[in-house]
Amino acid sequence: MAVKCPSCGGKMAFNVPTQALKCGYCESDILIDDYYLSNEAEVSKDTYTVTVYGCPDCGAELSAPDDQTVAYCSYCGGESNLTMKQEEAVKPARIIPFKISKEDAAKTYENALKTRLYVPKELKEGEHLNAFRGIYIPYLSY
């Protein structure tokens, strides 16, 4: 679900250290609760239109912003051009933000590998650490 900046219309991303949304263009910040209050009419809708992409490598269905044509597949790890279709999806009531940064996740990963026996050397190489990225896993609670 893409969040547009109220100042410039650019794409906002969640900033872990500040626990706020940050615009990648004008660098303005907005707290999550403030975003929900200022967009109450939009937030109260039960569904939204989402662009669903099919990964050509593994067939997984992924959602991504409309302007994104190349993406990373969280299922198979491949990066590829994506074919799209639009469909209605249940809109999340809330999104639980990340609490740890990429650097903290990398340190935890490295420390965990130090305590394990017979870890393949490929897992200890920097490529895996550079490939760390946060993903949101949708689920419904009742």
C-alpha positions in Angstrom: 0.0 0.0 0.0 1.7 3.2 -1.2 1.4 6.3 0.9 1.7 9.7 -0.9 3.3 12.7 0.7 0.7 15.4 1.6 3.3 18.1 0.7 4.5 17.1 -2.7 2.7 13.9 -3.7 5.9 11.8 -3.6 6.2 8.3 -2.3 6.7 8.0 1.5 8.5 5.2 3.2 8.6 4.2 6.8 11.7 5.4 8.7 12.6 3.0 11.5 14.7 5.3 13.7 12.0 8.1 13.8 9.0 5.7 13.6 7.4 8.0 11.0 6.7 8.2 7.3 9.4 10.1 5.4 9.1 11.5 1.9 11.9 10.5 -0.5 11.5 13.7 -2.5 10.9 16.7 -0.1 12.1 14.8 3.0 9.0 15.8 5.1 8.1 13.6 8.0 4.6 12.6 9.2 3.8 10.5 12.3 1.7 7.4 11.6 -1.1 8.5 13.9 -1.1 12.0 12.2 -1.4 10.3 8.8 -4.4 8.3 9.9 -6.1 11.3 11.4 -5.6 13.5 8.4 -6.7 10.8 6.0 -9.6 9.4 8.0 -12.0 9.2 5.1 -9.5 7.3 3.0 -8.4 5.1 5.8 -11.9 4.1 6.8 -12.5 2.4 3.5 -12.6 -1.4 3.7 -10.9 -2.1 0.3 -8.5 -0.5 -2.1 -7.3 -1.2 -5.6 -3.9 -2.9 -5.6 -1.7 -3.7 -8.5 -0.7 -7.3 -8.4 2.4 -8.5 -10.2 3.3 -12.1 -11.1 6.9 -13.2 -10.6 8.0 -14.8 -13.8 10.5 -17.0 -12.0 8.3 -18.6 -9.3 4.8 -17.5 -10.1 4.2 -15.7 -6.8 1.8 -12.9 -6.6 3.3 -9.7 -5.3 2.0 -6.2 -4.8 4.0 -3.1 -5.6 3.5 0.6 -6.5 2.1 1.3 -9.9 5.3 3.0 -11.1 7.5 0.0 -10.3 8.2 -2.4 -13.1 11.2 -4.2 -11.8 11.0 -5.7 -8.3 12.6 -8.1 -5.8 10.6 -11.3 -5.2 10.4 -12.1 -1.5 9.6 -15.7 -2.2 12.4 -16.8 -4.6 14.8 -13.9 -4.2 14.8 -13.0 -7.9 14.7 -9.6 -9.5 12.8 -9.3 -12.7 10.4 -7.4 -14.9 6.9 -7.8 -13.6 3.6 -8.3 -15.4 0.6 -6.7 -13.7 -3.1 -6.9 -13.1 -5.4 -4.9 -10.9 -7.7 -6.3 -8.3 -9.6 -5.3 -5.2 -8.0 -6.2 -1.9 -9.0 -5.9 1.7 -7.4 -2.8 3.1 -5.4 -3.2 6.3 -6.7 -1.4 9.3 -3.2 -0.7 10.5 0.3 -1.6 9.6 2.7 -2.6 12.3 6.0 -0.7 11.8 9.5 -2.1 11.8 11.2 -1.8 15.2 14.7 -2.7 14.2 16.9 -1.2 11.5 18.7 -3.0 8.6 22.0 -2.6 10.5 20.6 -4.2 13.7 19.1 -7.1 11.7 22.5 -7.7 10.1 24.3 -7.7 13.5 21.7 -10.1 14.9 22.2 -12.4 11.8 26.0 -12.3 12.1 25.8 -13.1 15.9 23.4 -16.0 15.2 25.8 -17.5 12.6 28.7 -17.4 15.1 26.8 -19.7 17.5 25.9 -22.3 14.8 28.1 -25.2 13.7 28.5 -26.2 10.1 27.1 -23.0 8.6 27.7 -22.9 4.8 30.3 -20.2 3.9 27.8 -18.6 1.5 25.6 -17.6 4.4 28.5 -15.8 6.0 29.4 -13.7 2.9 28.4 -10.1 2.6 26.0 -10.7 -0.3 23.3 -12.0 2.1 23.7 -9.0 4.5 23.4 -6.5 1.6 20.2 -8.3 0.4 18.4 -7.7 3.7 15.2 -5.8 3.1 12.1 -5.4 5.2 8.9 -6.9 3.9 5.4 -6.6 5.3 3.5 -9.9 5.6 -0.3 -9.3 5.5 -2.6 -11.2 7.8 -6.1 -10.6 9.2 -7.0 -10.6 12.8 -10.6 -10.9 14.1 
